[in-house]
């Protein structure tokens, strides 16, 4: 099949990473894969360019008001005889809608987040995505059950909604067991520095944890520099300067996770299926996660939770769970091992790619 995957850019982020995994996986199965972006460059662009398994193309959008990219995408689809298209996130889905209609190409709109606090511009695109998608898209694919439910409530057509979970490329390495070497206990966070991630709550919880147990918190990630500065100012104001460090972007996430005993996902809202939570599970970390998005489903198997779940936006509850967990080392280690087993069974790239391939085959066959 001649497939086109469309996204605004390939800099950093969970959706961008998943598109990169999917593009490589589909190409590895013999399909001709085109990855078309609005803007050139970025970490994942460089990765795909180096790999050479897909055809990369930028529409070179000049500004957010440059809608000539719709014509450019239509022309590209015509020129390369594209048979089906996947667009990730609202901006790309809206831009892809008209070319898919004109070229009679089945369009999958990939929807990622849940319960987001969108700014005005993003809300406009979200509404346009729903209207255009309900009328013209072949499928809406959510990466989480929480995302599916959220978009169903927004009015996305139920008969077009399905869930394909994120996938991971598992590393070829062994991980150390948590809570066996580090003193003090090392607690970590990996992710975009964004209000949805609940980092202020995590910092406030750390103040309470340190009254009971000696721990160290390391925060990996980047985001808006002004927001990062506010977080650092908050940490200093809470008296955490010696116990909390901001270590920037994690180039090698597996080494970073292996250095931790406990991984905390402190999200307040907006999560669908967290890539980093999956990675923490694969690496066998002790996981404490707020009950946001699909976190509980990801950590549950046969009615048991392979980690510790806590309500969001509650620093006292988060601190209590951290302290309670660390006072029972054997329970922590057994749950960490169970989380690793769940991840290996459910979250491989192979499973994700196979599911998308089946959907593409179904849509292309129906359109011929």
C-alpha positions, 0 to 999 in steps of 0.5 A: 500500500502507498500510505501517507502519515501527516503531522505538523512537525517531528520535533519532540512529543508523544504523538511524534514519537508514535508516528515515527514508530508506525512509519518505520513499522509499516515500511518494514512490512513492505508498504511505501510510506510517505511522512509529510509535515507542515514544518521541516526538521526536528529530532524525529525528522532526523531519525527518519532521514537517517534511517531512510526507510520512508519518504520524508516531505515538508509542505513548508508552511510559512505561518499559521495562516498559510492554508496553501498547504492544503493545495500542496498536500492535495498535489502531493497525494495526486502525484504519489498516488496515495491510497490511504492517509493518517493525520495526527492531531487536530491541525493536521487532520483539518488540513488533510480533510480536503485533500482526502475528499478530492483524491477520494483517499480514506482518511484516519484522524488520530486523536490523542489527548483527553480532557485538555484545556485548549486555547481558543485557536486549538478549540477552533481546530478541534471543532473543525476536526469533529465536523469534518471528521464526522462527515468525511473521515473513515475512522477516528483512532484514539490511543487511549480509552480515556481519549475515546470517551472524551471525544465521544462526549464531544460529539465525535461519531461513535461508529467511527471511533476505535482504540489502538494503544501506543506501542514501544520499541523495547530496548535490548538491555537489562535494568537494575532492580529498584530500591536496591542501590540508591541512597537516598531513594531516587524519585524521577519524572520524565516529560514535557514541562507543561501545566497538565503534568501536575509538577507543582503538585509533585513539588508540594508533595516532596515537601511532605515526603522529606519530613518522613523519608530522605529522597531525591527528586530529578525532573527530566524534560523541557518546555516553555522556558518561562514555565520552567523558571516558575517551577524552579522558583517554586521549588526554591520557595518550598525549600527544595533546592537541595533535594530537587534538580531539573536535568533538561531533556532526556536523550537516553530515556532508558538510562535515565529511567534505570537510574531511578527507583520510583517513577511518578506520573503526576498529571492533572489532566489531558493524558491519554496513554502516556509514553513515558509511563509505558517506558517506566513499566518496561524498565521495571520502575516502581510506579506511582501515577495519578488516576488520569487518562488510561493510567489505571488501565495500563497498570491493571491486570487480572484485577490487580494494580501493578503500581500505586494509583492516587487522585490528581491535584492532591499533594497530601495524598501523593505524599502519603502514597509515596511514603507508604510505598517506600516503607514496603520495599518488597511490595514495591519490587513485586509490583514493579516486576508485574508492571514490566510483565504487563508492558511486555505483553501489551505495549510492543510496536509490533502490536500497534503496527499490526492493528494500524495495518489491518485498518489501512487494509480494510479501508483501502480494500473498501475504497477500490 
